[in-house]
Structure formats: structure tokens, C-alpha cells
Amino acid sequence: MEIRSNHGPQPVNPTPVGKPAVRPGKSNESSVDFSSTQKLEDKLQSLPDARPEEVQRGRELVAQLNYPPKEGIDRISQLLAIQLKDRL
């Protein structure tokens, strides 16, 4: 068995070894400011667990006899059948 390399005679450029580049105006110290993270956490905690207007909308939809629409159910069933067929 013969193995032929398809790499040409180009030399491999060595990776320069030295100090990593430092951005101007930045210190080498590792410090991270998480104050904005705390503000976000506080905002999330102040949000309600549920939106009353969406809960009401859901109740109204469920009360309808034609919800969800038959066309939507048919389309979902077709997509599920395609997925099942692909797995067999």
C-alpha cells in the first residue's frame, strides 16, 4: 500500500512564542464588574410569575369549541407522521 501526501513543499510557519499582547489602557489584573448583573437579577425578581392578560386569553381560547383549529391539528398530525415515518 502506498500513501501519497497531497501537501506541497510549503514550509510550516512556526507560531511565535513570547508575551501575549496587552491592550492599551487595560491592566493585566483579572477583575470583572458584576454590578449590572445584580441589577438584571433584581429586575427579573420584580416581574410577575404570570401575565394576567395572557392567562385570561388562554382561558378564553380553551372555552372555545373550535380551539385549536382543525387545520392546525391536521398539520401537526402530518408533521408527527412524517417524523415517525423517518424513524422507522
Buried (B, 14 or more C-beta within 10 A) or exposed (E): EEEEEEEEEEEEEEEEEEEEEEEEEEEEEEEEEEEEEEEEEEEEEEEEEEEEEEEEEEEEEEEEEEEEEEEEEEEEEEEEEEEEEEEE
